[in-house]
Amino acid sequence: MNDYWTENGIKKPRPFVVCAANRYGDLIIPSARHHDKLMTDLIKAVGGLNKKDAEQGFINQFGEFMTRKEAMIIAKAYGQPVDIERGCGGDNNILYSEGLY
């Protein structure tokens, strides 16, 4: 199956930002926060990936990776509360988990 939604005649629901995630090539490691204890433990479990090789972002409810900028667009477009002052580094175009939850 390439596209579950189309192949089953279902309109795909709108995306929303679920949690932080790091992407290492094709491997996505989700967690509540970037490099929290859970993410660190998962990185160690898969062989100690190099932190500098990670692309930080988020996943949506479909497990699709979004960059920090893409996640901010989705969060704003669909009304997810975003606290710009608290956790977006003062940049209203880049999402940080502290600004989302």
Buried (B, 14 or more C-beta within 10 A) or exposed (E): EEEEEEEEEEEEEEBBBBBBBBBBEEEBBBBEBBBEEEBBEBBEEEEEBEEEEBEBBBBBEEEEBBBBEBBBBBBBEEEBEBEBEEBBBEEEEBBBBBBBB
